[in-house]
């Protein structure tokens, strides 16, 4: 929630069991939106909630680095 970078957003113990990672700086869940449906995330984005926007920009999709020559 504070925007601090973490190594991973969750730890997967089994196919149906995960644990969300806590931020070492503020001790809150790093990205609670991992468990949310996309529609709920988009509603929070429309309500201008920064953590929801951050989730969409950095954590929702895999980023592929491409080189421009």
C-alpha positions as CSV (number, residue, x, y, z in Angstrom):
1,X,0.0,0.0,0.0
2,X,2.9,2.4,0.6
3,X,4.4,1.7,-2.8
4,X,7.5,-0.1,-1.6
5,X,8.8,-2.8,-3.9
6,X,8.5,-6.4,-2.7
7,X,10.1,-9.6,-4.2
8,X,6.8,-11.4,-4.8
9,X,3.1,-10.6,-4.2
10,X,2.2,-14.0,-2.7
11,X,3.6,-17.4,-1.7
12,X,1.8,-20.4,-3.2
13,X,1.7,-23.4,-0.8
14,X,-0.6,-25.6,-3.0
15,X,-2.9,-25.2,-5.9
16,X,-5.6,-23.7,-3.7
17,X,-3.6,-22.1,-0.9
18,X,-1.7,-18.9,-1.1
19,X,-0.5,-16.3,1.4
20,X,-0.3,-12.6,0.5
21,X,3.1,-11.0,1.1
22,X,3.3,-8.2,3.6
23,X,5.4,-5.0,3.0
24,X,8.5,-4.9,5.2
25,X,8.2,-1.1,5.5
26,X,4.5,-0.6,6.5
27,X,3.6,-4.3,7.5
28,X,0.4,-4.2,5.4
29,X,-0.5,-6.6,2.5
30,X,1.5,-5.5,-0.5
31,X,-1.3,-5.9,-3.1
32,X,-4.7,-6.9,-1.8
33,X,-6.1,-6.7,-5.3
34,X,-4.4,-10.0,-6.3
35,X,-7.5,-11.8,-4.9
36,X,-10.1,-9.4,-6.5
37,X,-12.0,-9.9,-9.7
38,X,-11.1,-7.4,-12.4
39,X,-14.5,-5.7,-12.3
40,X,-14.0,-4.8,-8.6
41,X,-10.5,-3.5,-9.3
42,X,-11.9,-1.3,-12.2
43,X,-14.6,0.1,-9.8
44,X,-11.9,1.1,-7.4
45,X,-9.9,2.7,-10.2
46,X,-13.0,4.7,-11.1
47,X,-13.2,5.7,-7.5
48,X,-9.6,7.0,-7.8
49,X,-8.0,4.5,-5.4
50,X,-4.3,4.6,-5.9
51,X,-3.6,1.0,-4.9
52,X,-6.1,-0.3,-7.5
53,X,-4.5,1.8,-10.2
54,X,-1.0,0.6,-9.1
55,X,-2.2,-3.0,-9.3
56,X,-3.4,-2.6,-12.9
57,X,-0.2,-0.8,-14.0
58,X,2.4,-3.0,-12.3
59,X,1.0,-6.3,-11.0
60,X,-1.9,-7.4,-13.2
61,X,-0.1,-8.2,-16.5
62,X,3.3,-9.5,-17.3
63,X,5.5,-6.8,-18.6
64,X,7.7,-7.6,-21.6
65,X,10.8,-5.5,-22.1
66,X,11.4,-4.8,-25.7
67,X,14.4,-3.2,-27.3
68,X,13.9,-0.4,-29.8
69,X,16.8,-0.1,-32.3
